Amino acid sequence: CHGPYRQKAGLRLDQRAAAMAGSSFGTDPVLVPGNRDASLLWDMISSPDEDDRMPPAKSPPLGADQIQLLGAWIDAGATWPDDGHAASWPSKHWSYQTPQSVEPPGLDVFPERLRAWPQGEVDRFLLAAMLTAGLEPQPLADRALWFRRASLDLTGLPPSLPELDEFLGDSAPDAWERALDRLMDSPHYGEQQALRWLDLARYADSNGYEKDAERSIWPYRDWVIEAYNQDLGFDEFTRLQLAGDLLPDGGQQALIATGFQRNTMVNDEGGTDAEEYRVAAVKDRTDTLAAVWLGSTMGCAQCHNHKYDPFTQRDYYQLYAFFDQTADGGKSNEPILPVETPALLAERARALAELAS
């Protein structure tokens, strides 16, 4: 509980500097060398109250002689040879810490020639970091270079000559904003931005494994692209992919969105065990949900409590249970949702109109 991988209550006892620093990641001392009665560690190991005493009741207890030995060690000065390590707490990861308000550096700390560079408070932090690293900001890019970068970032394509000429010829104060709006209105915007999400969703046009047969899950790809182009809110984007089939009146598009869960690999090689690969698919869904929406790895907790992140093995299998009754069998792409292409829908509408006339 208080070793190199886990530090409950922020207390690490396998490292001299960390142990002497105390709990709450070194802010609350637990050892007062020379005085056991003033040491919280002594109180915890010698408490007559079973609910307070450490180790917990479910763990093997310390013997009376061990407790007295620790007390005598504290009274004697808690001598502990230097192990050469600075205090560290691997479980104190920045992503699990409560955000703190920090004042940005004042402009007066920067060289006078750079004080006009920050356009906002974030820029002050960036400039301070650059100067600390011995770097300075580059000069502003010219308009043509800026527009080329913006086009590549937003659409994945360089601007056409007419687009570039239009921007360079626009001297209005809001020319930059309107240029960005035009790029984000392009259908190519969704195609470019969706790439990152499709990677997270492990999208592929084949099943993987030895046969790597083709699969037709492109409607999910197109749904993600359209979600970006329609500026779908992230809350709805999340709901549809995780539970689109459970939403009332969600329609076909909500079902297509749940393709996120169907991007698992499928092994249709002869002789494979369907249950083995069904379980592999469920684990993949569990791991992917944690990585994408919790921003944290969870796969380690399949076999033991996570050594770094705050997940237990029980947590893992409670989340696993949400996906454990899925209908797919691990050896096929069933069940399949028939999806009409826009061309087929247009042809159907034309035929129905012709019949109606």
N, C-alpha and C positions, 0 to 999 in steps of 0.2 A: 504493500500500500504506500510505502514511502521510499521507494527505490529509484533506479535510473529511468524507469518507464512510466510509472504512475506516482503522483505526489498528491495524495489526498490531503485536503485542507492546505495545499501548497507547501507541504512539509517533506523535505528530502533528508534521509538519515544515513545514506551510504557515502556521502561526500562531506568532508570536514567543513568546508566554507559554507555550504548550504545548510548543514545541521546547526552550525553556530549562528547563522543568520535567522533561522527560525521558520515559523509557519507563515501562511499567507504570502508565500513566495519571498520570504526573507524580511517581512515587515514586523512580525511579532515573535520576539525571541522566546525559545522554549527551554534554553539552558542558561543558567547563571552559575558559572564556574565557582566552586567553593561554597555554594548554598543550595542544597537540594530543596529546602522548603520554599525557596523563591523561584524554583524551576518548574514550569508548567509540565515538562516531560515527566518529572517525578510524580506530580499530582496525577497524571494520566495513567501511569503504570501501577501506582500504589493505591488508587482510589478504592474504597470499600464498596462503592456503588457499581454494580455490574454494568449498568447502562453507560457509565462514564469511563470505565476502566479499559485500557488498551493493553494488549490486542483485544478486539471484540470477542464476545462470548463464543462466537462460532469458530474462532481460531484457537489453536493450541495456546494455553495460557503460559505466562512466565512463571517459573518456580519461585518460591519465597527467597531462596538463596540467590537467584538471578536478580530479583528486584533489589535486594539489599546490596548486591555487588554494584549495580548501577548507581544506587544512592551513594555508596562510598566513593565511587569514581567521581561523581559530581562534587562531593564535599572535598575531595582531594585536588580539585582544580580542573576536572574534565580534560585531562591531558590527552591530546589526540595529535599524533605526528602529522605534519603537513603532507598532504597527498599530492600537492602540486596542481590541484584543479581549482579554478575560480568557481564560485557558486553558480549553478545553472539549474533550471527547472524545465525540462523538455515539454512538460504538459502546459507550461505557460505560453501558449501560442497566441500570437497577436489576434487571430481571428476569433478567439473566445473571450477576449477582454472587452470590458465595457468602454465604448469610445469616450475619450476625454476631450473637452474643449481646450484648444491650444491657440494662444495668440500668435499671429504671423509675425515674422521678423519685421522690425521697423525699417523704413526706407533709409534711415540714417546709418544703418550698419553696412550699406552697400557703397561701393565707389561712386562718386558723384556722376560719372559718365554713364552708369548703368541704372540710375534711380528712376529713369523714365521708362525702363523696359517692362516692369511688372504692370499688367493691365488689370490685375485683380489680386485678391489675397493668396490664391493658390500659386500664382506666379512668384510671389515672394518666397514661398517655401522652395519652389523649384530653383529659383536663382540662388538661394542660400546653399542648396545642395550642390549646384554646379560649381559655385565658388569654392566650396569645401573640397571638391574633387579636382580643383585646379582648372576648371573649364569656364568658358564664358559663352553667352548666347551668340548664335550666328546672326548675321544681318538679316533683315526681313527679306523674304523671297519676293521676286517681282511678280506682277499680276499673272503673267502667262504661266510661270512655274507653279504658283499657288493653285490656279485653276486646274492644271494638269494633275497635281497631287490630289485635289479634292475629288476630281472625277475618278481617278484610280481607286481612291479609298472607298467612295460611295457606290460606284457601279462596276468597278473592276475593269473599266475600259478607258482609254485615253479620250479626250474630247475630240469631236470632229472639228474641222477647220471653221465651218459656219458657227458652231457653238463657241469656239474660242474667240472668233471675231465679234460675236454678239457681246460677250463679256468684256472684251477689251474696249469695245466702243461704248460701253455703258458707264457714264461718269457720275451717275446718281449716288448719293451717300449710301443707299441700301443695296447697291449692286451686288455685293458679296452675299447678302442674305437671300436675294432673289435667285442668284446663281445656284446656291445650295438647295433652295426649294425646287428648282427645275431638275437638278440631279436626283433628288429624293422622289420626285414624281415619275421618274423613269422606271419602266418595268425591270430594267437591269439592276435597279437598286435592291429589290428583293432577292434577285438571283445572287448578288454578291454577298449581301448580309446573311443570307440563309446558310452559307457555307459553314460558318462557325457552329451554328446550331445543329446542322445535319451531322457534323463530326461528333458533337456531344451525344447526339441521338443514335450513334453508330449506324447511320444510314448506309445501305449498300444495295446494289441491284442484283446481288447473288447471295446464296445461302451460306457460303463459307464451308469449312471442313473440306474433306477430300474431294467430293464431287463438285462442290461450289456451283450448283445449278442456278440458273436464272430465276429471279423472282420478280413479280410485278407489284412493287410497292411505291412506284413513282407517284401515285396520287397523294401520298403523304408528303413527298418532297415538294410537289406543287402547292400543297396546302400551306407548308411553312413559308414558301416564297410569297404566296399571296398574303399571308398574315403580316409579313414585313411590309409589303406594298400597301396594305390597308391600315397600317399603323395600329394593329390589334394590341390592346393593353396587355402587359405581361401577366396580370392576374387572370384574365380570360384565356390567354395563351397557355397558361399552366393548367387551368381547370379542364380545358378541352383535351389536352394531351393525356392527362392523368385519369380523367373520369368522364370523357365525352360520351361514352356509351351509357352512363348512368344519369345524364342530365335529361330532364323532361323536355320533350319537343326539341331535342338537339338537332335532329335531322341527319342527313347523310354526311354533311361536312364535319359534324361532331364525331361521328364514327371514324371518318378518315383520320381525324386528328389523333385518335388513339393508336394510329400506326406507330407512334413513338414506342409503344410497348411491344410491337411486333417486329422490331428490328433485330431481334435475337437471331443467332445462327441456327440453322436447321441441318441436322445430319440424317440424310436419307440413304446412307450407305447400307448395303445388305448386312444383316447380322447385328446391327446396333440395337441397343436396348432403349425402347421408347421412353421408359420412365427415367432412365439415367439422363437423357438429354432434355426431358421436360424439366427435371430439377435444375439442370444447368441453365436453362432459359429463365427459370424463376430467380435463381441467384444473380444472373446477369441483370434482370430488371431491378432487383433490390439494390445491387451495387451501383447501377447507373442512376437510379433515382437519388441515392445519397450523394453521388459525385456531382450531379447536375444541379439539384435543387438545394441540397444542404452544403454544397461546396466542400465536402469532406469525404475522404475514403472510408469505407465501412467494411470492405471485404475481409480484413483481418479478423473481424469479430465473428466470422463463420466458425472459427475453431477455438477462440478464446476471447476474453475481454480485450478491447483495443488497448494497445500499449501506449498510444500517444493521444488519440482523440477520445472524447467522452462518450464512448459507446460500449455497452456490455454485450456479451453474447446473447443474453435475453432480448436486448433491444433489437439486435439483428434479426432474430427469428420472429419477433413480433411484427416487424415490418415485412419480413419474408412471407408471413401468413396472409397478407393482403393479396399476394399474387399466386398463392399456392393452389387455388382452385380454378386456374385458367383452363380454357377448353383445348388449347393446342397440345399436341402430344409429343413434341420434340423431334418427330421424324417426318413431319409434313408441314406444309404451309396452311393447312386447314385450321380453323374455318376461314373462308374467303368471302369478302364483301364485293359483290359486283358493282363496278363504278362506270357510269357512262362518261365518255369523253365529251368535251364541248361540241365537237363535230357531230357526234351521235345525237346529242340532245337537240342540236339545230336541225338535223335530218328528221328526227322524230316530230319536232314542231312543224316542219314543213309538210310532212306526210299527214299529220293530223289536220292541219289547215286545209290540205287538198281534199281529204275525206269529208271534212265538214262542208266544203263547198259543193 
